[in-house]
Amino acid sequence: VFFFFSSRRRHTRCSGVSWARRCVQETGYQRRVHGVIGGGPGGYVASIKAAQLGLKTACIEKRGALGGTCLNVGCIPSKALLNISHKYEDSIKHFKDLGIEMDTPPKINFDQMMKKKGEVVSGLTKGIEGLFAKNKVEYIKAHGSFLDKNTIKCDQNEGGERIITATNIIIATGSEPAPFPGIPYDEEIFVSSTGGLALKKIPKKMIVIGAGYIGLELGSVFARLGTDVTVVEYADRVVPAMDGEIAAQFQKMLQKQGLKINLKTKVISGKVVNGQAELTIEPKAGGQQTTITADVCLIATGRKPFTDKLGAKEIGVQLDKMGRVQINEIFQSTVDNIYAIGDVVAGPMLAHKAEEEGIVCVEIIKGHDAHINYNNIPGVVYTHPEVAAVGRTEEQLKEEGIEYSKGVFPFMANSRARANVDNEGMVKVLADKKTRRILGIHIMGPNAGEIIAEGVLGMEYGASPENIGKVCHAHPTLSEALKELSLIHI
């Protein structure tokens, strides 16, 4: 008996059929021999995996569309807008230099742009529904909450209530934008990433609070469309967890593209004044306060686990101070038959991390050997140029006292990048000085998010730079930058 559950994203499994059967007989509750899982990247992947392993599976998803935050209001729609805005910027800034001339300059039809974004999202959500049908996963559109450790109440979107019982349950309910102290979201002037992806028109001025992945990606979209974008960041560099050398170069590229970046800056307050966002800011170290205004203020300072109205805490599932489910090495919570994965547990809030956890958790529940190498999960900022990384940064290696060797290769020296007239950025590899094992790869440049996959694969199997350098790469390709670096510079 397998049970996964989610109001945003969630999974579960069941064993111990006798209790559930007795519950049905005594109370009339509906029992299913299947999983009830959330519909986000962790949830839908685990649902399909469970079905493929022979378990009758159901997916409870509150949103009414599968794919969770990532597909509906996160990764996918933002990438659609990044792609469209990049093509537009290319046409107005670079076409003439390439010998492409137009009688009239191109212009943005923002309504059509947003419509195309919606079509991309709709097509993918329907694709997941098709996979559910193919693998015989039941899809329940409802909000789920625990009645007890074995019973879930499903408040269905179209009305009515449904009770599901199961022995083991996986929580995969995902995350939501974290509130910013003193500044509530109205999703029109002060917006979260969700509101930022649904603006009705291109703002003349935008303030972005937070120079992380989300803030810089959406800030880049609107800067390309002509918006005057100002980024406010409390830390001393953009994307604070990024390798310092890469971050410094990345910041220069963003500023070259027109983003105004204020580091070591604290937001004191924010309010709506005459239909505009007004922020009071001051230096992090203290000093004179200043006021800045914009048509829209995007708050991109992080996300929090979606565990409210779940009822997990009430049945004994222990949460930490950030609201994350506390789990052991097999994703098991403090209630022995309840598991958790994805954004509701510790670790980076990344869709691909949730997917991997969904698969591994199901396999462990089924008694298979499975693991995740958390040191080998890549991260990508999908600006242009892209920035991708896996493994340790140079700062981490120094802090840990690990002796390392370092190599850097500029895309300026890569023939494909030069041919594409898109050669800003570099590849950086860090390797253990004694064992030669690669410890970290950091890339800023065109298609960095694709190139990093080769590094992830190599690191998973303990590769040295020489191992990558000895593999034949097609010429000319961007990936040759990693090969050349591996051969020459480390």
Residue pairs with C-beta under 8 A, 6 or more apart in sequence:
1 13
1 14
1 15
1 16
1 17
1 20
1 33
1 34
1 166
1 167
1 168
2 12
2 13
2 14
2 33
2 34
2 35
2 50
2 55
2 56
2 57
2 166
2 168
2 365
3 12
3 13
3 14
3 32
3 34
3 35
3 36
3 152
3 164
3 165
3 166
3 167
3 168
3 169
3 170
4 10
4 11
4 12
4 13
4 35
4 36
4 37
4 38
4 43
4 46
4 47
4 50
4 57
4 58
4 59
4 60
4 169
4 170
4 172
5 11
5 12
5 36
5 37
5 38
5 60
5 144
5 152
5 164
5 169
5 170
5 171
6 36
6 37
6 38
6 39
6 40
6 43
6 59
6 60
6 61
6 62
6 144
6 171
6 172
6 173
6 174
7 38
7 60
7 61
7 62
7 143
7 144
7 145
7 173
7 306
7 309
7 310
8 38
8 39
8 40
8 61
8 62
8 63
8 68
8 69
8 173
8 174
8 175
8 176
8 306
9 37
9 38
9 39
9 40
9 41
9 42
9 43
9 61
9 68
9 172
9 173
9 174
9 306
9 342
9 343
9 354
10 36
10 37
10 38
10 43
10 60
10 144
10 169
10 170
10 171
10 172
10 173
11 35
11 37
11 38
11 42
11 43
11 46
11 47
11 50
11 169
11 170
11 171
11 172
11 339
11 341
11 358
11 361
11 362
12 35
12 36
12 37
12 166
12 168
12 169
12 170
12 171
12 338
12 339
13 35
13 50
13 55
13 166
13 167
13 168
13 169
13 170
13 339
13 362
13 365
14 20
14 33
14 35
14 150
14 166
14 167
14 168
14 169
15 167
15 168
16 167
16 337
17 33
17 167
19 150
19 167
20 31
20 150
20 165
20 166
20 167
21 31
23 29
23 31
23 150
23 151
23 165
24 30
24 31
24 165
29 151
29 163
29 164
29 165
30 162
30 163
30 164
30 165
31 164
31 165
31 166
32 56
32 58
32 138
32 164
32 165
32 166
33 56
34 55
34 56
34 57
34 58
34 138
35 46
35 47
35 50
35 55
35 56
35 57
35 58
35 59
35 166
35 170
36 58
36 59
36 60
36 140
36 144
36 152
36 154
36 164
36 166
36 169
37 43
37 44
37 46
37 47
37 50
37 57
37 58
37 59
37 60
37 170
37 172
37 358
38 44
38 59
38 60
38 61
38 68
38 172
38 173
38 174
39 47
39 59
39 60
39 61
39 63
39 65
39 66
39 67
39 68
39 128
39 139
40 67
40 68
40 69
40 70
40 71
40 172
40 173
40 174
40 342
40 343
40 351
40 354
41 67
41 68
41 70
41 71
41 342
41 351
41 352
41 354
41 355
41 358
42 68
42 172
42 174
42 341
42 342
42 343
42 354
42 355
42 357
42 358
43 59
43 61
43 68
43 172
43 174
43 342
43 358
44 59
44 66
44 67
44 68
44 128
44 131
44 132
45 354
45 355
45 358
45 359
46 170
46 172
46 341
46 358
46 359
46 361
46 362
47 57
47 58
47 59
47 132
47 137
48 57
48 131
48 132
48 135
48 137
49 358
49 359
49 362
49 363
50 57
50 137
50 362
51 57
51 135
51 136
51 137
52 135
53 362
53 363
53 366
55 366
56 136
57 135
57 136
57 137
57 138
58 137
58 138
58 139
58 140
58 164
59 66
59 132
59 137
59 138
59 139
59 140
60 140
60 142
60 143
60 144
60 152
60 154
60 164
61 139
61 140
61 141
61 142
62 141
62 142
62 143
62 144
62 157
63 72
64 141
64 157
65 71
65 72
65 121
65 125
66 125
66 128
66 129
66 132
66 139
67 76
67 121
67 124
67 125
67 128
68 74
68 174
68 351
69 174
69 175
69 176
70 76
70 351
71 121
71 124
71 125
71 128
72 121
72 125
73 193
73 194
73 197
73 198
74 193
74 351
75 351
76 120
76 121
76 124
77 117
77 118
77 120
77 121
77 197
78 193
78 197
78 214
78 217
78 218
78 221
78 382
79 382
80 116
80 117
80 120
80 121
81 113
81 117
81 197
81 218
81 221
82 217
82 220
82 221
82 382
82 383
82 384
84 113
84 116
84 117
85 220
85 221
85 222
85 224
85 225
86 224
86 384
88 106
88 108
88 224
88 225
89 224
91 102
91 106
92 105
92 106
94 421
95 101
95 102
97 421
98 421
108 202
108 225
110 201
110 202
110 225
114 198
117 197
129 139
131 137
132 138
132 139
140 154
140 156
140 162
141 156
141 157
141 158
142 154
142 155
142 156
142 157
142 162
143 154
143 155
143 157
143 309
144 152
144 153
144 154
144 155
144 164
144 310
145 152
145 153
145 155
145 309
145 310
145 311
146 152
146 153
146 169
146 310
146 311
146 312
146 314
146 315
147 153
147 163
147 311
148 315
149 169
149 315
149 316
149 335
149 337
149 338
150 165
150 166
150 167
150 169
150 337
151 163
151 164
151 165
151 166
152 163
152 164
152 165
152 166
152 169
153 161
153 162
153 163
154 161
154 162
154 163
154 164
155 161
156 162
167 337
168 337
168 338
168 339
168 365
169 337
169 338
169 339
170 331
170 338
170 339
170 340
170 341
170 358
170 361
170 362
170 365
171 307
171 310
171 312
171 317
171 325
171 333
171 338
171 339
171 340
171 341
171 344
172 340
172 341
172 342
172 344
172 354
172 358
173 305
173 306
173 307
173 310
173 342
173 343
173 344
174 305
174 306
174 342
174 343
174 344
174 354
175 303
175 304
175 305
175 306
175 343
175 344
175 349
176 303
176 304
176 306
177 185
177 192
177 193
177 194
177 299
177 302
177 303
177 304
178 301
178 302
178 303
178 304
179 185
179 304
180 209
180 267
180 270
180 299
180 301
182 269
182 270
183 190
183 267
183 269
183 270
183 271
183 297
183 299
184 190
185 191
185 192
185 195
185 299
186 272
187 194
187 195
187 198
188 195
189 272
189 275
189 276
189 277
189 295
189 296
189 297
190 270
190 272
190 277
190 297
190 299
191 199
191 296
191 297
191 298
191 299
192 298
192 299
192 300
193 214
193 218
193 298
193 300
195 298
196 218
196 296
196 298
196 300
197 218
199 296
202 222
202 225
202 226
202 227
203 222
203 227
203 294
203 295
203 296
204 227
204 228
204 295
205 227
205 228
205 229
205 230
205 293
205 294
205 295
205 296
206 219
206 222
206 227
206 228
206 229
206 230
206 294
206 295
206 296
206 297
206 298
207 229
207 230
207 231
207 232
207 277
207 279
207 292
207 294
207 296
207 297
207 298
208 215
208 216
208 218
208 219
208 229
208 230
208 231
208 232
208 297
208 298
208 300
209 215
209 232
209 267
209 279
209 297
209 298
209 299
209 300
209 301
210 231
210 232
210 233
210 299
210 300
210 301
210 302
211 231
211 232
211 233
211 235
211 237
211 238
211 239
211 261
211 263
212 239
212 240
212 300
212 301
212 302
213 239
213 379
213 381
214 300
215 231
215 298
215 300
216 231
216 238
216 239
216 254
216 259
216 381
216 383
217 381
217 382
217 383
218 298
218 300
219 229
219 231
219 259
219 298
220 254
220 257
220 259
220 383
220 384
222 229
223 229
223 257
223 258
223 259
224 257
228 258
228 260
228 294
229 258
229 259
229 260
230 259
230 260
230 261
230 262
230 292
230 294
231 238
231 254
231 259
231 260
231 261
231 262
232 262
232 265
232 267
232 279
232 281
232 292
233 261
233 262
233 263
233 264
233 265
234 264
234 265
234 266
234 267
234 284
235 263
235 264
236 263
236 264
237 244
237 247
237 248
237 251
237 263
238 247
238 250
238 251
238 254
238 261
238 263
239 247
239 250
239 381
239 387
240 247
241 393
242 250
242 387
242 389
242 393
242 442
243 389
243 393
243 394
243 395
243 428
243 440
243 442
244 393
244 394
244 395
245 394
245 408
245 428
245 442
246 387
246 389
246 426
246 428
246 442
246 444
249 425
249 426
249 444
250 381
250 387
250 444
251 261
253 385
253 424
253 425
253 444
254 261
254 383
255 261
262 281
264 283
264 284
264 285
265 281
265 282
265 283
265 284
266 281
266 282
266 283
266 284
267 279
267 280
267 281
268 279
268 280
268 281
268 282
268 289
269 279
269 280
270 277
270 278
270 279
270 280
270 297
271 277
271 278
272 278
273 293
276 293
276 294
276 295
277 293
277 294
277 295
277 296
277 297
278 291
278 292
278 293
279 291
279 292
279 293
279 297
280 289
280 290
280 291
281 289
281 290
281 291
281 292
282 288
282 289
282 290
303 343
303 349
304 322
304 323
305 322
305 323
305 324
305 325
305 343
305 344
305 345
306 343
306 344
307 313
307 319
307 323
307 324
307 325
307 344
308 323
312 319
312 325
312 333
312 338
313 319
315 335
316 334
316 335
317 325
317 333
317 334
317 335
317 338
317 340
318 325
318 326
318 333
318 334
319 325
319 326
320 326
320 346
324 344
324 345
324 346
325 333
325 340
325 344
325 345
326 333
326 334
327 333
327 339
327 340
327 345
330 339
330 361
330 364
331 339
331 340
331 341
331 345
331 357
331 360
331 361
331 364
332 338
332 339
333 339
333 340
339 361
339 365
341 354
341 357
341 358
341 361
342 353
342 354
342 357
342 358
343 349
343 354
345 357
347 353
347 374
348 377
348 379
350 377
350 379
352 377
352 378
353 377
356 372
356 377
357 372
359 370
360 370
360 371
360 372
363 369
363 370
364 370
373 460
375 391
375 392
376 390
376 391
376 456
376 459
376 460
377 390
378 388
378 389
378 390
378 449
378 452
378 453
378 455
378 456
379 388
379 389
379 390
380 386
380 387
380 388
380 389
380 448
380 449
380 452
381 387
381 388
382 449
384 446
385 422
385 424
385 425
385 444
385 445
385 446
385 448
386 443
386 444
386 445
386 446
386 447
386 448
386 449
387 442
387 443
387 444
387 448
388 442
388 443
388 448
388 449
388 451
388 452
389 440
389 441
389 442
389 443
389 452
390 440
390 441
390 452
390 455
390 456
390 459
391 430
391 438
391 439
391 440
391 441
391 455
391 459
392 400
392 402
392 430
392 439
392 440
393 440
393 442
394 404
394 406
394 430
394 440
396 440
397 404
397 430
397 439
397 440
402 432
402 439
403 432
403 433
403 434
404 430
404 431
404 432
404 433
404 439
405 430
405 431
405 432
405 433
405 490
406 428
406 429
406 430
406 431
406 490
407 428
407 429
407 431
407 465
407 485
407 486
407 488
407 489
407 490
408 426
408 427
408 428
408 485
408 489
409 426
409 427
409 428
409 481
409 482
409 484
409 485
409 488
409 489
410 423
410 425
410 426
411 417
411 422
411 423
411 424
411 425
411 426
411 427
411 445
411 446
411 478
411 481
412 418
412 423
412 424
413 481
413 484
414 423
414 476
414 478
414 480
414 481
414 484
415 475
415 476
415 480
416 476
416 477
416 478
416 480
417 423
417 445
417 446
417 478
417 481
419 476
420 446
422 446
423 445
423 446
424 444
424 445
425 443
425 444
425 445
425 446
425 448
426 443
426 444
426 445
427 441
427 442
427 443
427 445
427 451
427 481
427 482
427 485
428 441
428 442
428 443
429 438
429 440
429 441
429 442
429 455
429 465
429 482
429 485
429 486
429 489
429 490
430 438
430 439
430 440
430 441
430 442
431 437
431 438
431 439
431 464
431 465
431 490
432 438
432 439
435 464
436 464
436 465
436 466
437 462
437 463
437 464
438 455
438 458
438 459
438 463
438 464
438 465
438 468
441 452
441 455
441 459
441 482
443 451
443 452
443 455
443 482
445 451
445 478
445 481
446 478
447 478
450 478
451 478
451 479
451 481
451 482
454 468
454 479
454 482
455 468
455 482
458 467
458 468
465 485
465 486
465 487
465 490
466 486
466 487
467 486
468 482
468 483
468 486
469 483
469 484
469 486
469 487
471 483
473 479
473 480
473 483
474 480
